[in-house]
Amino acid sequence: MPVDLELVKLHVHNLQALMRNKVGIVRSTEDLKGAARQLKVLHGKVRRLLSISAVNPTLYEQANILDVAQMIVSHSLVRRED
């Protein structure tokens, strides 16, 4: 099944907005926890697309970007500034 590139673009846009608004330089624990929940949902959607679609480098790149975003959020939640 071919990948709907418009849907992938929407996922990219949503991820960029989420990271900019909730995980930027000025952030709170509440924002990070909310971002973690949203990333989990978005990651599930992309993984579902991967499971039903033909191989598509753009979709795999999106999945990798989501993995990195999840790492950033999880490590930000652990880290405490002095």
C-alpha positions as CSV (number, residue, x, y, z in Angstrom):
1,M,0.0,0.0,0.0
2,P,1.5,3.4,-0.9
3,V,2.1,5.9,1.8
4,D,-0.1,9.0,2.0
5,L,2.7,11.6,1.9
6,E,0.2,14.3,3.0
7,L,-0.4,12.4,6.2
8,V,3.3,12.0,6.8
9,K,3.7,15.8,6.3
10,L,1.0,16.4,8.8
11,H,2.8,14.1,11.3
12,V,6.0,16.1,10.7
13,H,4.2,19.4,11.2
14,N,2.6,18.1,14.4
15,L,5.9,16.9,15.7
16,Q,7.6,20.2,15.0
17,A,4.9,22.2,16.7
18,L,4.9,19.8,19.7
19,M,8.7,20.0,20.2
20,R,8.7,23.8,19.7
21,N,5.8,24.5,22.1
22,K,6.4,21.9,24.8
23,V,10.0,20.9,24.7
24,G,11.8,24.1,23.9
25,I,14.3,26.0,26.1
26,V,11.5,27.2,28.4
27,R,9.6,24.2,29.5
28,S,7.9,22.7,32.5
29,T,7.6,19.1,33.8
30,E,3.9,19.3,33.0
31,D,4.7,20.3,29.4
32,L,7.3,17.5,29.1
33,K,4.9,14.9,30.4
34,G,2.2,16.0,28.0
35,A,4.7,15.9,25.2
36,A,5.7,12.4,26.1
37,R,2.0,11.3,25.9
38,Q,1.5,13.0,22.6
39,L,4.7,11.5,21.2
40,K,3.6,8.0,22.2
41,V,0.4,8.5,20.2
42,L,2.1,9.9,17.2
43,H,4.7,7.2,17.3
44,G,2.0,4.6,17.3
45,K,0.4,6.1,14.2
46,V,3.7,6.1,12.4
47,R,4.5,2.6,13.4
48,R,1.0,1.5,12.2
49,L,1.7,3.2,8.8
50,L,5.0,1.4,8.6
51,S,3.3,-1.9,9.2
52,I,0.7,-1.5,6.4
53,S,2.7,0.5,3.8
54,A,5.3,-0.3,1.2
55,V,8.9,0.6,2.1
56,N,9.2,4.4,2.2
57,P,12.3,6.2,3.3
58,T,10.4,9.3,4.3
59,L,8.2,7.3,6.7
60,Y,11.3,5.5,8.2
61,E,12.9,8.9,8.7
62,Q,9.8,10.1,10.5
63,A,9.9,7.1,12.8
64,N,13.6,7.8,13.5
65,I,12.9,11.4,14.3
66,L,10.1,10.4,16.7
67,D,12.5,8.0,18.4
68,V,15.0,10.9,19.0
69,A,12.2,13.2,20.1
70,Q,11.1,10.6,22.7
71,M,14.7,10.3,23.9
72,I,15.0,14.1,24.3
73,V,11.7,14.3,26.3
74,S,12.5,11.3,28.5
75,H,16.0,12.6,29.3
76,S,14.7,16.1,29.9
77,L,12.2,14.7,32.5
78,V,15.1,13.1,34.3
79,R,17.5,16.1,34.2
80,R,17.2,18.8,36.8
81,E,18.8,22.2,36.4
82,D,20.6,23.8,39.4
